[in-house]
Amino acid sequence: MPEFVPVGKTADLQPGQMKWVAVERERVLLVNVEGTYYALQDRCGHRWAPLSRGTLHGAVIECPLH
């Protein structure tokens, strides 16, 4: 099971916002979708672009290269 790594406070990320943080030298994208928090790799699986430079539409992140 993955270890919990604190990276900030929930109040720092408002609904509809996303930001990247570094966890063990990896970029992790934090996303707040209507009060539910998600963490995922900060890169597009198709072109390896940073998703944090993309746009959040509801629960969908649009890659900056698409």
FITI-610445 format. One record per residue: residue number from 1; residue in three letters; x, y, z of N, C-alpha, C in turn. Coordinates in nm, 4 decimals. Example, Ala and Ser with C-alpha at 12.3 -4.5 7.8 and 13.67 -1.06 7.14 Angstrom:
# residues 2
{num:1	residu:ALA	n_xx:1.3190	n_yy:-0.5690	n_zz:0.7800	ca_xx:1.2300	ca_yy:-0.4500	ca_zz:0.7800	c_xx:1.3200	c_yy:-0.3300	c_zz:0.7800}
{num:2	residu:SER	n_xx:1.2850	n_yy:-0.2250	n_zz:0.7080	ca_xx:1.3670	ca_yy:-0.1060	ca_zz:0.7140	c_xx:1.2900	c_yy:0.0030	c_zz:0.7870}
END
This chain:
# residues 66
{num:1	residu:MET	n_xx:0.0842	n_yy:-0.1183	n_zz:0.0000	ca_xx:0.0000	ca_yy:0.0000	ca_zz:0.0000	c_xx:0.0886	c_yy:0.1244	c_zz:0.0000}
{num:2	residu:PRO	n_xx:0.0544	n_yy:0.2265	n_zz:-0.0806	ca_xx:0.1352	ca_yy:0.3486	ca_zz:-0.0857	c_xx:0.1355	c_yy:0.4200	c_zz:0.0494}
{num:3	residu:GLU	n_xx:0.2463	n_yy:0.4840	n_zz:0.0779	ca_xx:0.2608	ca_yy:0.5597	ca_zz:0.2011	c_xx:0.1966	c_yy:0.6965	c_zz:0.1846}
{num:4	residu:PHE	n_xx:0.1340	n_yy:0.7459	n_zz:0.2910	ca_xx:0.0749	ca_yy:0.8797	ca_zz:0.2899	c_xx:0.1859	c_yy:0.9829	c_zz:0.3012}
{num:5	residu:VAL	n_xx:0.1851	n_yy:1.0807	n_zz:0.2116	ca_xx:0.2841	ca_yy:1.1886	ca_zz:0.2132	c_xx:0.2085	c_yy:1.3209	c_zz:0.2156}
{num:6	residu:PRO	n_xx:0.2133	n_yy:1.3961	n_zz:0.3251	ca_xx:0.1443	ca_yy:1.5249	ca_zz:0.3287	c_xx:0.2116	c_yy:1.6250	c_zz:0.2346}
{num:7	residu:VAL	n_xx:0.1309	n_yy:1.6943	n_zz:0.1549	ca_xx:0.1850	ca_yy:1.7914	ca_zz:0.0588	c_xx:0.1187	c_yy:1.9286	c_zz:0.0699}
{num:8	residu:GLY	n_xx:0.0223	n_yy:1.9431	n_zz:0.1573	ca_xx:-0.0450	ca_yy:2.0709	ca_zz:0.1736	c_xx:-0.1740	c_yy:2.0539	c_zz:0.2500}
{num:9	residu:LYS	n_xx:-0.2485	n_yy:2.1620	n_zz:0.2600	ca_xx:-0.3774	ca_yy:2.1618	ca_zz:0.3288	c_xx:-0.4893	c_yy:2.1643	c_zz:0.2258}
{num:10	residu:THR	n_xx:-0.5991	n_yy:2.0985	n_zz:0.2571	ca_xx:-0.7121	ca_yy:2.0969	ca_zz:0.1635	c_xx:-0.7633	c_yy:2.2372	c_zz:0.1351}
{num:11	residu:ALA	n_xx:-0.7535	n_yy:2.3264	n_zz:0.2324	ca_xx:-0.7996	ca_yy:2.4642	ca_zz:0.2127	c_xx:-0.7163	c_yy:2.5384	c_zz:0.1081}
{num:12	residu:ASP	n_xx:-0.5966	n_yy:2.4876	n_zz:0.0768	ca_xx:-0.5104	ca_yy:2.5521	ca_zz:-0.0222	c_xx:-0.5534	c_yy:2.5259	c_zz:-0.1660}
{num:13	residu:LEU	n_xx:-0.6449	n_yy:2.4294	n_zz:-0.1846	ca_xx:-0.6865	ca_yy:2.3914	ca_zz:-0.3198	c_xx:-0.8396	c_yy:2.3996	c_zz:-0.3276}
{num:14	residu:GLN	n_xx:-0.8877	n_yy:2.5059	n_zz:-0.3877	ca_xx:-1.0318	ca_yy:2.5300	ca_zz:-0.3972	c_xx:-1.0954	c_yy:2.4406	c_zz:-0.5033}
{num:15	residu:PRO	n_xx:-1.2272	n_yy:2.4159	n_zz:-0.4954	ca_xx:-1.2948	ca_yy:2.3368	ca_zz:-0.5991	c_xx:-1.2679	c_yy:2.3947	c_zz:-0.7382}
{num:16	residu:GLY	n_xx:-1.2342	n_yy:2.3061	n_zz:-0.8318	ca_xx:-1.2042	ca_yy:2.3486	ca_zz:-0.9678	c_xx:-1.0587	c_yy:2.3847	c_zz:-0.9896}
{num:17	residu:GLN	n_xx:-0.9782	n_yy:2.3740	n_zz:-0.8866	ca_xx:-0.8363	ca_yy:2.4070	ca_zz:-0.8995	c_xx:-0.7514	c_yy:2.2811	c_zz:-0.9059}
{num:18	residu:MET	n_xx:-0.6323	n_yy:2.2961	n_zz:-0.9616	ca_xx:-0.5341	ca_yy:2.1895	ca_zz:-0.9623	c_xx:-0.3961	c_yy:2.2530	c_zz:-0.9531}
{num:19	residu:LYS	n_xx:-0.3021	n_yy:2.1788	n_zz:-0.8956	ca_xx:-0.1639	ca_yy:2.2254	ca_zz:-0.8874	c_xx:-0.0735	c_yy:2.1040	c_zz:-0.8738}
{num:20	residu:TRP	n_xx:0.0506	n_yy:2.1210	n_zz:-0.9147	ca_xx:0.1429	ca_yy:2.0101	ca_zz:-0.9025	c_xx:0.2325	c_yy:2.0308	c_zz:-0.7813}
{num:21	residu:VAL	n_xx:0.2746	n_yy:1.9180	n_zz:-0.7251	ca_xx:0.3678	ca_yy:1.9155	ca_zz:-0.6132	c_xx:0.4725	c_yy:1.8085	c_zz:-0.6422}
{num:22	residu:ALA	n_xx:0.5849	n_yy:1.8180	n_zz:-0.5754	ca_xx:0.6897	ca_yy:1.7169	ca_zz:-0.5907	c_xx:0.6805	c_yy:1.6176	c_zz:-0.4744}
{num:23	residu:VAL	n_xx:0.6739	n_yy:1.4899	n_zz:-0.5083	ca_xx:0.6732	ca_yy:1.3827	ca_zz:-0.4092	c_xx:0.7819	c_yy:1.2843	c_zz:-0.4501}
{num:24	residu:GLU	n_xx:0.8847	n_yy:1.2770	n_zz:-0.3676	ca_xx:0.9974	ca_yy:1.1886	ca_zz:-0.3972	c_xx:1.0491	c_yy:1.2083	c_zz:-0.5400}
{num:25	residu:ARG	n_xx:1.0685	n_yy:1.3362	n_zz:-0.5759	ca_xx:1.1235	ca_yy:1.3770	ca_zz:-0.7060	c_xx:1.0330	c_yy:1.3451	c_zz:-0.8249}
{num:26	residu:GLU	n_xx:0.9068	n_yy:1.3169	n_zz:-0.7989	ca_xx:0.8071	ca_yy:1.2943	ca_zz:-0.9050	c_xx:0.7053	c_yy:1.4071	c_zz:-0.8992}
{num:27	residu:ARG	n_xx:0.6626	n_yy:1.4549	n_zz:-1.0170	ca_xx:0.5559	ca_yy:1.5553	ca_zz:-1.0228	c_xx:0.4216	c_yy:1.4848	c_zz:-1.0065}
{num:28	residu:VAL	n_xx:0.3451	n_yy:1.5307	n_zz:-0.9077	ca_xx:0.2128	ca_yy:1.4767	ca_zz:-0.8799	c_xx:0.1133	c_yy:1.5910	c_zz:-0.8940}
{num:29	residu:LEU	n_xx:0.0058	n_yy:1.5664	n_zz:-0.9669	ca_xx:-0.0979	ca_yy:1.6673	ca_zz:-0.9870	c_xx:-0.2084	c_yy:1.6458	c_zz:-0.8849}
{num:30	residu:LEU	n_xx:-0.2388	n_yy:1.7503	n_zz:-0.8086	ca_xx:-0.3486	ca_yy:1.7476	ca_zz:-0.7132	c_xx:-0.4662	c_yy:1.8216	c_zz:-0.7756}
{num:31	residu:VAL	n_xx:-0.5853	n_yy:1.7633	n_zz:-0.7648	ca_xx:-0.7044	ca_yy:1.8212	ca_zz:-0.8271	c_xx:-0.8187	c_yy:1.8180	c_zz:-0.7266}
{num:32	residu:ASN	n_xx:-0.8932	n_yy:1.9275	n_zz:-0.7173	ca_xx:-1.0126	ca_yy:1.9334	ca_zz:-0.6341	c_xx:-1.1330	c_yy:1.9420	c_zz:-0.7275}
{num:33	residu:VAL	n_xx:-1.2107	n_yy:1.8353	n_zz:-0.7319	ca_xx:-1.3320	ca_yy:1.8303	ca_zz:-0.8141	c_xx:-1.4512	c_yy:1.8308	c_zz:-0.7192}
{num:34	residu:GLU	n_xx:-1.5101	n_yy:1.9484	n_zz:-0.7024	ca_xx:-1.6289	ca_yy:1.9657	ca_zz:-0.6189	c_xx:-1.6105	c_yy:1.9072	c_zz:-0.4788}
{num:35	residu:GLY	n_xx:-1.4928	n_yy:1.9292	n_zz:-0.4196	ca_xx:-1.4670	ca_yy:1.8842	ca_zz:-0.2833	c_xx:-1.4066	c_yy:1.7454	c_zz:-0.2716}
{num:36	residu:THR	n_xx:-1.3907	n_yy:1.6757	n_zz:-0.3825	ca_xx:-1.3240	ca_yy:1.5462	ca_zz:-0.3827	c_xx:-1.1844	c_yy:1.5667	c_zz:-0.4392}
{num:37	residu:TYR	n_xx:-1.0851	n_yy:1.5162	n_zz:-0.3669	ca_xx:-0.9453	ca_yy:1.5391	ca_zz:-0.4037	c_xx:-0.8871	c_yy:1.4170	c_zz:-0.4734}
{num:38	residu:TYR	n_xx:-0.8072	n_yy:1.4444	n_zz:-0.5767	ca_xx:-0.7417	ca_yy:1.3391	ca_zz:-0.6551	c_xx:-0.5938	c_yy:1.3728	c_zz:-0.6676}
{num:39	residu:ALA	n_xx:-0.5124	n_yy:1.2688	n_zz:-0.6781	ca_xx:-0.3694	ca_yy:1.2851	ca_zz:-0.7031	c_xx:-0.3314	c_yy:1.1897	c_zz:-0.8150}
{num:40	residu:LEU	n_xx:-0.2617	n_yy:1.2414	n_zz:-0.9159	ca_xx:-0.2203	ca_yy:1.1580	ca_zz:-1.0283	c_xx:-0.0889	c_yy:1.2097	c_zz:-1.0840}
{num:41	residu:GLN	n_xx:-0.0256	n_yy:1.1314	n_zz:-1.1677	ca_xx:0.0984	ca_yy:1.1766	ca_zz:-1.2308	c_xx:0.0701	c_yy:1.3005	c_zz:-1.3135}
{num:42	residu:ASP	n_xx:0.1609	n_yy:1.3946	n_zz:-1.3059	ca_xx:0.1430	ca_yy:1.5202	ca_zz:-1.3792	c_xx:0.2011	c_yy:1.5082	c_zz:-1.5199}
{num:43	residu:ARG	n_xx:0.1468	n_yy:1.4144	n_zz:-1.5966	ca_xx:0.1896	ca_yy:1.4043	ca_zz:-1.7361	c_xx:0.0847	c_yy:1.3300	c_zz:-1.8176}
{num:44	residu:CYS	n_xx:0.0718	n_yy:1.3742	n_zz:-1.9388	ca_xx:-0.0188	ca_yy:1.3118	ca_zz:-2.0340	c_xx:0.0412	c_yy:1.1770	c_zz:-2.0768}
{num:45	residu:GLY	n_xx:-0.0381	n_yy:1.0739	n_zz:-2.0797	ca_xx:0.0094	ca_yy:0.9434	ca_zz:-2.1222	c_xx:0.0376	c_yy:0.9354	c_zz:-2.2710}
{num:46	residu:HIS	n_xx:-0.0106	n_yy:1.0323	n_zz:-2.3453	ca_xx:0.0050	ca_yy:1.0323	ca_zz:-2.4908	c_xx:0.1314	c_yy:1.1061	c_zz:-2.5347}
{num:47	residu:ARG	n_xx:0.1499	n_yy:1.2300	n_zz:-2.4844	ca_xx:0.2625	ca_yy:1.3135	ca_zz:-2.5301	c_xx:0.3545	c_yy:1.3558	c_zz:-2.4165}
{num:48	residu:TRP	n_xx:0.3325	n_yy:1.3079	n_zz:-2.2951	ca_xx:0.4142	ca_yy:1.3366	ca_zz:-2.1771	c_xx:0.4141	c_yy:1.4833	c_zz:-2.1357}
{num:49	residu:ALA	n_xx:0.3172	n_yy:1.5599	n_zz:-2.1823	ca_xx:0.3070	ca_yy:1.7005	ca_zz:-2.1429	c_xx:0.2574	c_yy:1.7101	c_zz:-1.9990}
{num:50	residu:PRO	n_xx:0.2958	n_yy:1.8151	n_zz:-1.9251	ca_xx:0.2461	ca_yy:1.8318	ca_zz:-1.7888	c_xx:0.0974	c_yy:1.8675	c_zz:-1.7896}
{num:51	residu:LEU	n_xx:0.0173	n_yy:1.7819	n_zz:-1.7285	ca_xx:-0.1271	ca_yy:1.8061	ca_zz:-1.7231	c_xx:-0.1597	c_yy:1.9312	c_zz:-1.6420}
{num:52	residu:SER	n_xx:-0.0714	n_yy:1.9707	n_zz:-1.5511	ca_xx:-0.0949	ca_yy:2.0910	ca_zz:-1.4707	c_xx:-0.1011	c_yy:2.2167	c_zz:-1.5574}
{num:53	residu:ARG	n_xx:-0.0512	n_yy:2.2103	n_zz:-1.6791	ca_xx:-0.0615	ca_yy:2.3237	ca_zz:-1.7719	c_xx:-0.1875	c_yy:2.3153	c_zz:-1.8577}
{num:54	residu:GLY	n_xx:-0.2647	n_yy:2.2100	n_zz:-1.8367	ca_xx:-0.3891	ca_yy:2.1918	ca_zz:-1.9103	c_xx:-0.5045	c_yy:2.2639	c_zz:-1.8438}
{num:55	residu:THR	n_xx:-0.6252	n_yy:2.2257	n_zz:-1.8814	ca_xx:-0.7466	ca_yy:2.2887	ca_zz:-1.8317	c_xx:-0.8358	c_yy:2.1847	c_zz:-1.7683}
{num:56	residu:LEU	n_xx:-0.8932	n_yy:2.2200	n_zz:-1.6534	ca_xx:-0.9860	ca_yy:2.1305	ca_zz:-1.5836	c_xx:-1.1286	c_yy:2.1672	c_zz:-1.6221}
{num:57	residu:HIS	n_xx:-1.2016	n_yy:2.0713	n_zz:-1.6776	ca_xx:-1.3423	ca_yy:2.0880	ca_zz:-1.7153	c_xx:-1.4220	c_yy:1.9884	c_zz:-1.6341}
{num:58	residu:GLY	n_xx:-1.4787	n_yy:2.0308	n_zz:-1.5218	ca_xx:-1.5493	ca_yy:1.9369	ca_zz:-1.4345	c_xx:-1.4512	c_yy:1.8376	c_zz:-1.3766}
{num:59	residu:ALA	n_xx:-1.4647	n_yy:1.7100	n_zz:-1.4145	ca_xx:-1.3732	ca_yy:1.6055	ca_zz:-1.3675	c_xx:-1.2773	c_yy:1.5606	c_zz:-1.4780}
{num:60	residu:VAL	n_xx:-1.2696	n_yy:1.6362	n_zz:-1.5877	ca_xx:-1.1858	ca_yy:1.5988	ca_zz:-1.7016	c_xx:-1.0743	c_yy:1.7021	c_zz:-1.7178}
{num:61	residu:ILE	n_xx:-0.9510	n_yy:1.6534	n_zz:-1.7307	ca_xx:-0.8373	ca_yy:1.7423	ca_zz:-1.7559	c_xx:-0.8039	c_yy:1.7362	c_zz:-1.9038}
{num:62	residu:GLU	n_xx:-0.8018	n_yy:1.8519	n_zz:-1.9678	ca_xx:-0.7631	ca_yy:1.8603	ca_zz:-2.1078	c_xx:-0.6139	c_yy:1.8886	c_zz:-2.1150}
{num:63	residu:CYS	n_xx:-0.5406	n_yy:1.8013	n_zz:-2.1789	ca_xx:-0.3966	ca_yy:1.8161	ca_zz:-2.1958	c_xx:-0.3679	c_yy:1.9467	c_zz:-2.2694}
{num:64	residu:PRO	n_xx:-0.2599	n_yy:2.0178	n_zz:-2.2342	ca_xx:-0.2297	ca_yy:2.1424	ca_zz:-2.3048	c_xx:-0.1907	c_yy:2.1218	c_zz:-2.4513}
{num:65	residu:LEU	n_xx:-0.1586	n_yy:1.9991	n_zz:-2.4915	ca_xx:-0.1211	ca_yy:1.9741	ca_zz:-2.6299	c_xx:-0.2354	c_yy:1.9188	c_zz:-2.7154}
{num:66	residu:HIS	n_xx:-0.3512	n_yy:1.8981	n_zz:-2.6582	ca_xx:-0.4629	ca_yy:1.8404	ca_zz:-2.7347	c_xx:-0.5726	c_yy:1.9427	c_zz:-2.7563}
END
